[in-house]
């Protein structure tokens, strides 16, 4: 038994010596294949691109993947290869294009490039016309607006960390806050939306979606997520949630599980800092945080079809408040309303397409 233990110990020492040597040699060995370009790729949706691959050594097998999905495999590839990628077979968004391969000695190598599939649509430029001005409570750090019937609801945040987050019923004409429910200072409220009899309120860092009965504002359940919470809206069946990035998560309202994720892009770049969301006639309107713009997004593809310039609204209604935030659409009257954080005014607006 002792001899066996001694032999095992010696083998362990040998392995601890050989493994670092092998790893060091592997790190210093140049890969026998590479992409035939140095920079990352940006492709507009609809384009077909040929990706060059250069084989400089004796390679046993080579696999090309896109976000882990195998595009093509090569056995004993020679010199120059070309791989075709049809962007129509993929959603717009960010991907990792990876080469994985073994040389004839069985040594593994990999090389990665980032690929972005951009929208093929140049966003139109729309403006806002102010139809009517209403008073708005200047102490409300507006994070979300939503209608249920003729009742306007507002959800607020708590930048002073004094427990000022609430969800409440708002009188549109007077701006007065009616029945409401507040949260303690450990919760920073974010976007809200209403589906059926339920009101959903995101929290920023708590990773909790709080659900209330919309009539009584009594808490009914909590749902969890793993990202930050920013904006939320509904198409009447599903929920759409933003986290401050270019991603919008389509979620099941029963359990908040992700059904799919869309990434929001123009023809030039990803659109990040998506904040308050509102579903308007089949499109998602999204405040872009710290800007005077509202992105108009196709929820099926993530393509930005228009950017709304709300500068005139900011100039007219911001006062000593902060950024534009808060969009509510009244489906029955087809009227659109907007406001901002700590604004003294809330506006009925019309979108003017150029």
C-alpha positions as CSV (number, residue, x, y, z in Angstrom):
1,X,0.0,0.0,0.0
2,X,2.8,2.4,0.9
3,X,4.6,1.6,-2.4
4,X,1.4,2.4,-4.3
5,X,1.1,5.7,-2.5
6,X,4.7,6.6,-3.2
7,X,4.3,5.8,-6.9
8,X,1.1,7.9,-7.1
9,X,2.9,10.7,-5.4
10,X,5.7,10.5,-7.8
11,X,3.3,10.5,-10.8
12,X,1.6,13.5,-9.3
13,X,4.9,15.4,-9.1
14,X,5.7,14.4,-12.6
15,X,2.3,15.6,-13.9
16,X,2.7,18.9,-12.1
17,X,6.0,19.4,-13.8
18,X,4.9,18.3,-17.3
19,X,1.5,20.0,-17.5
20,X,3.0,23.6,-17.0
21,X,5.6,22.8,-19.6
22,X,3.0,21.6,-22.1
23,X,0.8,24.6,-21.4
24,X,3.8,27.0,-21.8
25,X,4.7,25.3,-25.1
26,X,1.1,25.5,-26.2
27,X,0.9,29.2,-25.4
28,X,4.0,29.9,-27.3
29,X,3.1,27.9,-30.4
30,X,1.6,29.9,-33.2
31,X,-1.7,28.6,-34.5
32,X,-1.5,26.8,-37.9
33,X,-4.6,28.7,-39.1
34,X,-6.0,32.2,-38.9
35,X,-8.8,34.4,-40.3
36,X,-7.6,36.2,-43.4
37,X,-8.5,39.6,-41.8
38,X,-7.4,41.4,-38.7
39,X,-10.4,43.6,-37.8
40,X,-13.8,42.6,-36.5
41,X,-16.7,42.5,-39.0
42,X,-19.8,44.7,-39.4
43,X,-22.4,43.4,-41.8
44,X,-25.7,45.0,-42.8
45,X,-28.6,42.6,-42.7
46,X,-29.2,41.1,-46.1
47,X,-25.5,41.0,-47.1
48,X,-23.6,37.9,-47.9
49,X,-19.9,38.0,-46.9
50,X,-17.1,35.7,-47.7
51,X,-14.8,35.1,-44.7
52,X,-11.2,34.1,-45.7
53,X,-9.3,31.6,-43.7
54,X,-5.6,31.0,-44.1
55,X,-4.1,27.6,-43.2
56,X,-0.3,27.8,-42.6
57,X,0.4,24.4,-41.1
58,X,-0.6,20.8,-41.0
59,X,-4.2,20.9,-39.6
60,X,-6.2,17.8,-38.9
61,X,-9.6,19.4,-38.5
62,X,-11.0,22.8,-38.4
63,X,-14.5,24.0,-37.2
64,X,-16.0,27.4,-37.7
65,X,-18.8,28.5,-35.3
66,X,-21.0,31.6,-34.9
67,X,-22.0,32.0,-31.2
68,X,-21.3,28.4,-30.7
69,X,-23.4,27.2,-33.6
70,X,-21.3,25.2,-36.2
71,X,-21.2,26.8,-39.6
72,X,-18.8,24.5,-41.3
73,X,-16.2,21.8,-40.7
74,X,-13.0,21.1,-42.6
75,X,-10.9,17.9,-42.5
76,X,-7.2,18.3,-43.4
77,X,-7.8,21.8,-44.9
78,X,-5.2,23.2,-47.3
79,X,-3.9,26.8,-47.6
80,X,-6.7,29.2,-48.4
81,X,-10.4,28.6,-47.5
82,X,-13.5,30.8,-47.8
83,X,-16.6,30.6,-45.8
84,X,-19.9,32.3,-46.8
85,X,-22.1,33.9,-44.2
86,X,-25.6,35.0,-45.3
87,X,-26.8,37.5,-42.7
88,X,-30.4,36.8,-43.6
89,X,-30.0,33.6,-41.7
90,X,-29.4,35.4,-38.5
91,X,-30.9,38.1,-36.3
92,X,-29.3,41.5,-36.1
93,X,-26.9,41.8,-33.2
94,X,-23.5,40.9,-31.9
95,X,-21.9,37.5,-32.5
96,X,-18.6,35.7,-31.9
97,X,-17.1,34.1,-35.0
98,X,-14.6,31.4,-33.9
99,X,-12.1,29.1,-35.5
100,X,-11.4,25.9,-33.5
101,X,-8.9,23.3,-34.7
102,X,-6.5,20.5,-34.0
103,X,-3.1,20.1,-35.6
104,X,-1.8,16.6,-36.5
105,X,-0.2,16.3,-33.1
106,X,-3.6,16.9,-31.5
107,X,-2.9,20.3,-30.2
108,X,-5.9,22.6,-29.9
109,X,-6.0,26.2,-31.2
110,X,-8.7,28.8,-31.4
111,X,-9.1,32.3,-32.8
112,X,-12.1,34.7,-32.4
113,X,-13.5,37.7,-34.2
114,X,-16.5,39.8,-33.2
115,X,-19.2,40.2,-35.8
116,X,-22.1,42.6,-35.7
117,X,-25.1,42.3,-38.0
118,X,-26.5,45.9,-38.4
119,X,-29.9,46.9,-39.5
120,X,-30.4,47.4,-43.2
121,X,-32.7,50.4,-42.5
122,X,-31.6,54.0,-42.0
123,X,-33.9,55.4,-39.3
124,X,-36.2,58.1,-40.3
125,X,-36.2,61.4,-38.4
126,X,-39.5,62.3,-36.7
127,X,-40.5,65.3,-34.6
128,X,-43.1,65.9,-31.8
129,X,-45.9,68.4,-31.9
130,X,-47.2,69.5,-28.5
131,X,-51.0,69.2,-28.4
132,X,-51.7,69.9,-24.7
133,X,-49.8,70.6,-21.5
134,X,-50.9,69.1,-18.1
135,X,-49.4,69.6,-14.6
136,X,-47.0,67.0,-13.3
137,X,-45.8,66.5,-9.7
138,X,-42.2,67.9,-9.6
139,X,-41.2,65.5,-6.8
140,X,-41.9,62.5,-9.0
141,X,-38.7,60.9,-10.5
142,X,-40.7,59.4,-13.4
143,X,-39.6,55.9,-14.4
144,X,-42.7,54.6,-16.1
145,X,-46.2,55.7,-17.3
146,X,-49.0,53.5,-18.3
147,X,-52.8,53.7,-19.0
148,X,-55.4,51.1,-18.1
149,X,-58.6,52.4,-19.6
150,X,-58.7,56.1,-18.8
151,X,-56.7,55.7,-15.6
152,X,-53.1,56.9,-15.8
153,X,-50.5,55.1,-13.6
154,X,-47.0,56.3,-12.8
155,X,-44.0,54.6,-11.3
156,X,-41.1,56.5,-9.8
157,X,-37.5,56.0,-8.7
158,X,-35.6,57.1,-5.6
159,X,-32.3,58.9,-6.4
160,X,-32.1,60.4,-2.9
161,X,-32.5,56.9,-1.3
162,X,-35.2,58.2,1.1
163,X,-37.9,55.7,0.2
164,X,-39.7,57.8,-2.4
165,X,-40.3,55.0,-4.9
166,X,-44.0,54.5,-5.5
167,X,-46.6,53.3,-8.0
168,X,-49.7,55.4,-8.0
169,X,-52.9,56.4,-9.9
170,X,-52.5,59.9,-11.4
171,X,-55.2,62.4,-12.3
172,X,-54.2,63.4,-15.8
173,X,-55.8,66.8,-15.8
174,X,-54.6,68.0,-12.3
175,X,-51.4,65.9,-12.0
176,X,-52.5,65.0,-8.5
177,X,-51.3,61.6,-7.1
178,X,-54.2,59.5,-5.8
179,X,-54.0,56.0,-4.4
180,X,-50.5,54.8,-4.3
181,X,-48.1,52.2,-2.8
182,X,-44.6,53.0,-1.8
183,X,-41.4,51.0,-1.4
184,X,-38.6,51.3,1.2
185,X,-35.3,52.9,0.4
186,X,-33.7,49.5,-0.5
187,X,-35.8,49.4,-3.6
188,X,-35.3,51.8,-6.6
189,X,-38.3,51.6,-8.8
190,X,-38.1,51.5,-12.6
191,X,-40.5,51.0,-15.5
192,X,-44.1,49.9,-15.2
193,X,-46.7,48.3,-17.5
194,X,-50.2,46.8,-17.1
195,X,-51.4,43.5,-18.5
196,X,-54.9,42.4,-17.6
197,X,-55.5,43.2,-13.9
198,X,-51.8,43.1,-13.1
199,X,-49.4,46.0,-12.8
200,X,-45.7,45.1,-13.2
201,X,-43.0,47.3,-11.7
202,X,-39.3,46.7,-12.3
203,X,-36.6,47.5,-9.8
204,X,-33.2,48.8,-10.8
205,X,-30.7,46.7,-8.9
206,X,-32.9,44.4,-6.8
207,X,-33.5,42.0,-9.7
208,X,-37.2,41.8,-8.8
209,X,-40.3,42.6,-10.7
210,X,-43.1,43.5,-8.3
211,X,-46.6,42.6,-9.4
212,X,-49.7,44.4,-8.0
213,X,-53.4,44.2,-8.5
214,X,-54.0,47.3,-10.7
215,X,-57.3,48.2,-8.9
216,X,-56.2,47.8,-5.3
217,X,-52.4,48.3,-5.8
218,X,-51.9,45.4,-3.4
219,X,-48.8,43.3,-4.0
220,X,-49.7,39.9,-5.4
221,X,-46.3,38.3,-6.3
222,X,-42.7,38.8,-7.1
223,X,-40.7,37.7,-10.2
224,X,-37.0,37.5,-10.6
225,X,-34.4,38.3,-13.3
226,X,-30.6,38.4,-13.5
227,X,-29.9,41.8,-15.1
228,X,-30.7,45.4,-14.1
229,X,-34.2,46.5,-14.6
230,X,-34.9,49.6,-16.7
231,X,-38.0,49.7,-18.9
232,X,-41.0,47.4,-19.5
233,X,-44.0,47.3,-21.8
234,X,-46.5,44.8,-23.2
235,X,-48.2,44.0,-26.5
236,X,-51.2,42.6,-24.6
237,X,-49.7,39.1,-24.4
238,X,-46.0,39.2,-23.7
239,X,-43.7,41.5,-21.7
240,X,-40.8,43.4,-23.2
241,X,-38.0,44.5,-20.8
242,X,-34.9,46.6,-21.2
243,X,-31.8,46.5,-19.0
244,X,-29.9,49.6,-20.1
245,X,-28.1,47.9,-22.9
246,X,-29.1,47.4,-26.5
247,X,-31.0,44.2,-25.5
248,X,-34.8,43.8,-25.1
249,X,-35.9,40.6,-23.4
250,X,-39.3,39.2,-24.4
251,X,-40.7,37.5,-21.3
252,X,-43.5,35.3,-20.2
253,X,-45.8,37.3,-17.9
254,X,-46.6,34.2,-15.8
255,X,-43.1,33.3,-14.7
256,X,-40.9,36.1,-16.3
257,X,-38.9,33.5,-18.2
258,X,-37.1,34.8,-21.3
259,X,-38.8,33.7,-24.5
260,X,-36.3,35.4,-26.8
261,X,-33.9,38.4,-26.8
262,X,-33.7,41.0,-29.5
263,X,-30.9,43.5,-30.0
264,X,-31.6,47.0,-31.1
265,X,-29.6,48.4,-34.0
266,X,-29.6,51.1,-36.6
267,X,-27.7,50.7,-39.9
268,X,-24.6,52.0,-38.1
269,X,-24.6,50.9,-34.5
270,X,-26.2,49.3,-31.5
271,X,-28.6,51.6,-29.7
272,X,-27.9,51.3,-25.9
273,X,-29.3,52.9,-22.8
274,X,-32.8,51.9,-23.7
275,X,-34.9,53.1,-20.8
276,X,-38.7,53.5,-20.5
277,X,-40.6,51.4,-23.0
278,X,-44.1,51.8,-24.5
279,X,-45.9,49.6,-27.0
280,X,-47.6,51.8,-29.7
281,X,-49.4,50.2,-32.6
282,X,-47.1,47.3,-33.1
283,X,-43.9,49.2,-32.4
284,X,-41.9,49.9,-29.2
285,X,-41.1,53.4,-28.3
286,X,-38.0,53.7,-26.1
287,X,-36.5,56.6,-24.3
288,X,-32.8,56.7,-24.8
289,X,-31.4,57.7,-21.4
290,X,-29.6,61.1,-21.1
291,X,-30.8,62.0,-24.6
292,X,-33.7,63.9,-26.1
293,X,-34.4,61.1,-28.5
294,X,-37.0,58.3,-28.5
295,X,-36.1,55.2,-30.6
296,X,-39.0,53.6,-32.5
297,X,-38.2,49.8,-32.7
298,X,-39.6,46.9,-34.6
299,X,-40.1,44.3,-31.8
300,X,-39.8,41.4,-34.3
301,X,-36.3,42.3,-35.6
302,X,-34.8,45.0,-33.3
303,X,-34.4,47.4,-36.2
304,X,-34.8,51.1,-35.4
305,X,-37.2,52.4,-38.0
306,X,-37.2,56.0,-36.6
307,X,-35.6,58.3,-34.1
308,X,-38.0,60.9,-32.6
309,X,-36.4,64.3,-31.7
310,X,-38.1,65.5,-28.5
311,X,-35.9,68.6,-28.0
312,X,-38.9,71.0,-28.2
313,X,-40.6,69.0,-25.5
314,X,-37.6,69.1,-23.2
315,X,-37.2,72.9,-23.8
316,X,-40.9,73.5,-23.0
317,X,-41.4,71.2,-20.1
318,X,-38.2,70.2,-18.3
319,X,-37.9,73.3,-16.0
320,X,-35.4,72.5,-13.3
321,X,-36.0,68.7,-13.8
322,X,-33.9,66.0,-15.3
323,X,-33.9,63.9,-18.4
324,X,-36.8,63.0,-20.7
325,X,-38.4,59.8,-19.4
326,X,-42.0,58.4,-19.4
327,X,-44.2,57.4,-22.3
328,X,-47.9,56.4,-22.1
329,X,-50.2,55.5,-25.0
330,X,-54.0,55.5,-24.7
331,X,-55.2,52.9,-27.2
332,X,-58.8,54.0,-27.2
333,X,-58.1,57.6,-27.9
334,X,-54.9,56.9,-29.8
335,X,-53.2,59.7,-27.8
336,X,-49.6,59.7,-26.8
337,X,-48.2,61.3,-23.6
338,X,-44.7,62.1,-22.5
339,X,-42.9,63.6,-19.5
340,X,-39.6,63.5,-17.7
341,X,-37.9,63.0,-14.3
342,X,-38.9,65.8,-11.8
343,X,-40.7,67.7,-14.6
344,X,-43.4,70.2,-13.8
345,X,-45.3,69.2,-16.9
346,X,-46.7,66.2,-18.8
347,X,-47.7,66.5,-22.4
348,X,-50.1,65.1,-25.0
349,X,-48.0,64.9,-28.2
350,X,-48.4,64.0,-31.8
351,X,-45.6,62.4,-33.8
352,X,-44.8,64.2,-37.0
353,X,-43.1,62.0,-39.6
354,X,-40.9,63.9,-42.1
